[in-house]
Amino acid sequence: MNPQAKLVFTISLLLGTTLAITSNHWILAWAGLEINTLAVLPLIFKSHHPRAIEAATKYFLVQAAASTLVLFSSMVNAWHTGQWDITQLTCPVSCLILTAALSMKLGLVPFHFWFPEVLQGSPLTTGLLLSTAMKLPPISLLFMTSHSLNPSLLTVLAILSVALGGWMGLNQTQVRKILAFSSISHLGWMAIVIIYNPKLSLLNFYLYVLMTATVFLTFNFTKTLKLSTLMTTWAKTPSLSAMLLLTLLSLAGLPPLTGFLPKWLIIQELTNQHMAPTATIISLLSLLGLFFYLRLAYCATITLPPHTTNHMKQWHNNKPVSTSIAILTTLSVALLPISPMIYTII
């Protein structure tokens, strides 16, 4: 892609995200969401592959529908209350429509159908953007309207997202689809607690971004797109494969790694809200996700595949790992010891 074009799209993404997360007026937030959608489309279909064109088309249609629902929700609320302020969302119908719209933007169940397909048709770097940066504006809007949303509806959406994200990821062989279902599962954890403790939900999002960025950049460095290729990366970059094992286990939420912190705090918050059965259900459902993280980790660190693959063994790679991957991997693995400091901040 032309560097000037890439610069324009990057600046547009920054502008759209900033506009959406800093505005108090619904029209400005909607404009930010639209700028984001239009700026990321060329990054999805830059390879001009039919699969990429299909992914861009699906992404555009779903995001356009979700943005229309956001605008409709704000107009209904303005009609009932005379307010365009984001924090003044009081009309129950508007709250339901907005929940559906932001669920569609994020890829929460039952509006998740587009996300794995779009991620599968995108390059890994664009997939990283779609899984992290593009989710910040909808999460911010949920954060600002959390006091008005329906707790029962969000709890049902969250439990379904964790269940389906884990269940659908079990039989996948494509790395990008596995990460898409991983994202859906993590969004369930964020959605279930956003009404009771919005700051904790944001902390979960930040740590999820940290760990997902590490995994995406590692796969991009090793040029891995499916499990059969992942099995041969140990010979190429043994140290990076070993760290990928720890990052994947952190993403699964195992102690004593960074990913255990948000799950621990969310379960504690749900228990304090007298929602122990819900906390138990969501904890048990996250074991489904643990299975495919362990599967990825097993494929990443195995030295000799147990069956014949069509991929030749790769030579050891002396190319140095980028500093960003090293820093992100360290943070993805070793933040749990400073959790008391993080807990006092939120």
N, C-alpha and C positions, 0 to 999 in steps of 0.2 A: 504494500500500500504506500502511496505517496506520503512522505513525511509531513508535508504541509497539511494534507487532508487528515492524517492521524492527529496532528496538533489541534486542528479545529474540532475534531470529534472529542478529544480529551478535554479541551476547555469547555465544550458544551456539556459534557458529563459533569464536570465540576460545577458549572453554573446551575444546571438543573437540580443537582443534589443539594447545593447550598440554598437555592431558592425554595425548594420543598421543605427543608428541615428548619429554616429560619423564619418562614412567613407565618403570620397570624391570620391571614385572609385566605379563604378557601380557593379563590380564583388564582392567587399567586402559587399556592401549593399545587393546584391542578396544572398550571403552566409549567412548573418545575418537573412534574411527573412526565408531561408530554415531551419536554426537551430531552429528558433522559431517554425516553423510548426511541425518539428519532435519532439520537446521537449514537446509540448502541447498535442500531440495525446494520449500518455499513460494516461494523466490526464482526458481526455474525456471518454475513455472506461475502466476506472479502476473498474467500477461496474460490467463489463462483462454482462450487460443486452443487449438484442438484439437491443433495441432502442439506447443504447450508442454506440454499434458497428456500427450501421447505421449512427449515427451522426459523428463518427470519420472517416468513409469512405467518407461521403459527404465533410467533412472539408478537408481531404487530397486531394481529387480530385480537388476541387475548388482552394485551395491554390497552388497546384502544377501547375495548368493551369495559375493562375495569376503570379506566379514566372517565368514561361516560357515566358509569355508576357513581363514582366519587362526585362528579359535578351534579348529577341528579340528586344525590343525597344532600349535598350542601344547599341546593335550590329548595328542596322540600323543607329543610330546616329553616332557611331564611324566610320562606313563605309562612311558616308557623310562628316563628319567634322574632323575625325582623333582624336577625343577627347573622353576619357573615364570618364572625370570629370562630376560629377552629375549636377553641376551648369551650365555646357556648353551644355545644351540640346537645340539645335536650329532647328533641322530638324522637319518640321510640322507633317510628318507621325509618327515620334517617339513620338511626344507630344500626338497625338491622341491615339496611342497604350498604352502609359504609363498611360494616364487618364483612359482608360478602365481597365488596369491591377490593378491600385490602387483602383479604384471603386469596383472591384471584391474583392480585399483584405479587404476593409472596409465594404462592404455590401451596397453600394449606389445603388439606383434604376437605371437601370433595372437589376443589378447584385446582388440583395438582396435575391434571392430565397433560398439560402443555410442557411442564418443566423438564422432565427427563428427555423428551424428544428434542427440545430446543438445545439442551446441553449436549446431547449426543451429536447434533449437527454443527456445533460450534468448535472453533479451535480451543485448546486448553486455556490460553490466556484470556480469551473472551468468556469462556466458561467460569473462570475465576471471578471476572467482573460481574457476571450474572448471578453468581452464588453469594457474593459479598456486597460490593458497592451498590448494586441495583436494589438490594433489599433494605438499605438504610432509610430512604425516604418513606416507604410504607410503614416500617417499624417506628419511625419518628412520629408519623401521623397516629398510629395506634397508641404510642406513648402519650401524646397530647390529648387524645380523646378517651383514655383508658377509664376515667371516672364515669363516663356515660355509657359504656358498652355493657352488653348482657353477659354476666359471669357464666351462666349455665351454657349458653351457646358457645362461648369461647372454650370452655372446658371440654365440651363434646368434640369440637373441631380439633383441639389439641390432642386428645386421646386417640382420635381417629388418625391424625397425622403421624403420631409416634407408631401406632400399630401398622398402618399401611406402609410408612417409610421403611420400617424394619422388614415387614413381610415381603414387599415387592423387591427389596434389594437382595434377597436370599439367592435367587437363581440367575443373577446377572453375571455376564462375563465381560462386559464393557466397563472400563474404569469410570468413564464420565457418567454413565447411568447409575452406577453404584454411589458416586458422590452426589448425584441429584437426589436419590432416595435418602441418603444421609442428611442432606440439607432439609428435606421435608420433615424428617424425624426431629432434627434439632429445632426447627421452627415450632413444632408442637410443644417442646419444653419452654420456649419463650412465650408462646401464646397463653399457656396455662397459668402463668404467674403475673402477667402484665397488669391485670386489674388490681391484684393485691399488693404488688411491690414492683412498680414500673422500672425503678432503677436496677433492680436485680435482673429483670428481663434484658435491659440494655447491656449489663455486664456479661450476661450469657451470650448476647450477640457479638460483643467485642472479642470474647475469647473464642467463639466459634469462627469468626473471621480470621483470627490469628492462626488457628490450627488448620482451617481449610486452605488458607493461602499457602501454608507450608506444604501441604499435600499436593496441591495443584502445581506449585513451582517445582517440586521434586519430580513429579511425573513429566512436566514439561522439559526438565533438564535431561531426564533419561529417555525421553521420547516414547513414553509408555501410554498406550491407548486401550490395551486389553490384558486380561490375566495371563495369557500365554506368553506375551512379551515381558510382562512383569517378572516371570519366572527366570528370565535370562539376565536380569539386570544385576544380580549379585556379583557375577564375574566382572562386570563393567565398573560398578561403583560400590564396593562392599561396605565402606563406612557410611555412605549416604543411605544405603538400603537398611543398615542396622538402625540408623536414626529414624528412618521412615517407619520402622516397626514400632518404635516408641511413640511417634506422633500419631499413628493410627490407633494405638491403645489409649492415648490421651483423648482422641476424638471419641472413642467409645465410652470414656468416662471412668476409667479404672484408676484407683489410687495407686501410688502417690503422685500421679501426674496432674498437669494443669486442668485437664478436662473434667476431673472429679469435682473441682471446686463449684462450678455453677450447679451441677446436679445435686450436690450435697446441700447447698444453700436453698435451692428450690424445694427439695423434699422437706427441709426444715421449715420453710415458710408455709408450705401447704399444711404441714402438721399443726403449726401455730394457728392456722385458719380453720382448724377442726375438719380438715379434708384428708385425714389419714388413709381412707380407702382409695381415694383418687391418687394419692402419692404412691400407694402400693401398686395400683394397676399400672401407672405410667412407668414405675421402676421395673416391673416385670416385663412390660412390653419393650423396654429398651434393651433387654437381653437378645431380642431378635436382631437388632442392629449390631450388638456385640459379635454375633456369629459372623456377619460378613466383614466386619473389621478384622477379626481374627483370620478370616480366609485371605483377605488382602495382605495382612502381615505375614502369613505363612508363605504366600506366593512371593513376597518381596524378599524374604530372607532365606529361602531354600537354596541350597547350592546345586543340587542335581534334581531336576524335575522327575517325578515318579513315573512319567510316561513320555513317550517320544513327542516332541513338538516340531513344527515346521520351521522354527526359528533357529538359526545358527548361533552357537555360543559366541558371545561378544568378547573382544579383547579388553583387558583392563584399561580403563580410561584415566589418563593422567591430567585431564583438564580440570583445573581447580573449581570447586563449588563456589558459587557466588556468595558474597558476604550476606546478602539479604536472606538467602536460604538458611545460612548458618545461624543468624540472629533469630529468625522466626522459629527455627527448630528448637533452639535453646529455650525460648519463651514458651513454646508449646509443651515443653516437657517439664520445666523446672519452676513454675510459678506458684505451686501449691504451698511451699514453706512461707511465702509472704501473704498467705490468705488472711491472717488477722488484720494486716494493714489494709488490704482490699476491702474487707468486711466493714471496717470503720469508715471507709470512704463512702460506701453505699448506705 
